[in-house]
Amino acid sequence: MASVSNLTNLTPAAATSTGSRSSSVIPRSFVNIRKLSSSSHLSLRYNQQTRPSLFVRCSASGGNGSSAKRTTLHDLYEKEGQSPWYDNLCRPVTDLIPFIARGVRGVTSNPAIFQKAISTSDAYNDQFRTLVESGTPIKKAYWGLVVKDIQDACELFEPIYDQTEAEDGYVSVEVSPLLADDPKTTVQAAKLLHKSVNRRNVYIKIPATSPCLTSIRDVIASGISVNVTLIFSIARYEAVIDAYLDGLEASGLEDLSRVTSVASFFVSRVDTLMDKMLEKIGTPEALDLRGKAAVAQAALAYQLYQKKFSGPRWEALVKKGAKKQRLLWASTSVKNPAYSDTLYVAPLIGPDTVSTMPDQALEAFIDHGIVKRTIDANVSEAEGVYSAIEKLGIDWNKVGEQLEEEGVDSFKKSFESLLGTLLDKANTLKLASH
């Protein structure tokens, strides 16, 4: 219960604008990307490669004065119905403005992203100092920093949320990873986090662990939109869909149009583990399957998606305005340098899906990605790969369970590491004040 208490009674210093949006620190004029001009003062930072990096910082003066150009991300959405989201968040959130201009339609975050952002940046120091000096406990201070970023990002993406009638424009924030095996407390934490952020376009992330399947159902039933994260197997994905449908049916709402969800199906991590297993087997057949498992499983997950969101049960919910729980491709960065840098984006393009990309994948796809529907272009091949792996004695469900455990542990370590960093900072501030 301690984790839940850390989200209660957030002070104005801990989380601004928890009431009306009019008090947000982000001017509304920043939101309409179509109005960006030389007065926006955007300066582009170049990396060591020949093409410019997508990472942009908004400066108080100067800037290149150039308007954002149409990119493959716009085509991805307009021609193929896939929403490109950005898998990163840090201060200042106004750095997201050029990403939106280039076609990004939402943002995802996780404990690892916040660990990196808060521990390596000075942008959080002023707010953190205020929290520490007011006697705020470290965990509550952490949530204060996080909620502030999520609120400000939600302001930027709210126009997209309105334009798409609650389909896009979401910013995702995860409940404490320490609660992954505690369904009751996860529900309480999700509700408190949703209340603290107080934005229509926030997604509360809940892990797809077996204990938290009931949490997903209950949070959806309470009318809160959810990003279900850490899905690594088709079997678990089907259970996640059922939890979403159960939640919608249990909500009692006559209008379900504003209760939405995405199912974050992880990709590259599957190949990382599967390749090791295939190399251990070592036969030519096994080695030939390297780099193919993740995309094959994802393609079959999309087939399941189409099946589950059809038929009488789903049609009954559609009559109340229900929206499909879209598949979101997560972990899209390439871990093996021998593979194409768009391996986990290009083959997974299809309607009613989301692809959330970190910098590496986003830059690569904008630079040389090809926009065309691919998700169901080679279903028989995907089935062949899936079956061939099973015939080698590899259990897909056990692979998923191992990856889930590793994913939860990784987020826990990031969370605990950041709390340790914040504690050190707090002690330093207290010493400096004496």
HELIX and SHEET records of a PDB file:
HELIX    1   1 ALA A    2  SER A    5  1                                   4    
HELIX    2   2 ARG A   21  SER A   23  5                                   3    
HELIX    3   3 ARG A   28  PHE A   30  5                                   3    
HELIX    4   4 ILE A   33  LYS A   35  5                                   3    
HELIX    5   5 SER A   38  SER A   40  5                                   3    
HELIX    6   6 THR A   72  GLU A   80  1                                   9    
HELIX    7   7 VAL A   93  LEU A   96  5                                   4    
HELIX    8   8 ILE A   97  ALA A  101  1                                   5    
HELIX    9   9 PRO A  111  THR A  120  1                                  10    
HELIX   10  10 ASN A  125  GLU A  133  1                                   9    
HELIX   11  11 ILE A  138  GLN A  163  1                                  26    
HELIX   12  12 PRO A  177  LEU A  179  5                                   3    
HELIX   13  13 PRO A  183  VAL A  197  1                                  15    
HELIX   14  14 LEU A  213  ALA A  221  1                                   9    
HELIX   15  15 ILE A  234  SER A  251  1                                  18    
HELIX   16  16 SER A  268  ILE A  281  1                                  14    
HELIX   17  17 PRO A  284  LEU A  287  1                                   4    
HELIX   18  18 ALA A  293  LYS A  308  1                                  16    
HELIX   19  19 PRO A  312  VAL A  318  1                                   7    
HELIX   20  20 ALA A  346  LEU A  348  5                                   3    
HELIX   21  21 ASP A  359  HIS A  368  1                                  10    
HELIX   22  22 VAL A  379  LYS A  391  1                                  13    
HELIX   23  23 TRP A  396  ALA A  432  1                                  37    
SHEET    1   A 2 LEU A  42  LEU A  44  0                                        
SHEET    2   A 2 VAL A  56  CYS A  58 -1                                        
SHEET    1   B 8 VAL A 107  THR A 108  0                                        
SHEET    2   B 8 GLN A  82  ASP A  87  1                                        
SHEET    3   B 8 THR A 353  MET A 357  1                                        
SHEET    4   B 8 ARG A 326  ALA A 330  1                                        
SHEET    5   B 8 SER A 261  PHE A 266  1                                        
SHEET    6   B 8 VAL A 226  ILE A 231  1                                        
SHEET    7   B 8 VAL A 202  PRO A 207  1                                        
SHEET    8   B 8 VAL A 171  GLU A 174  1                                        
END                                                                             
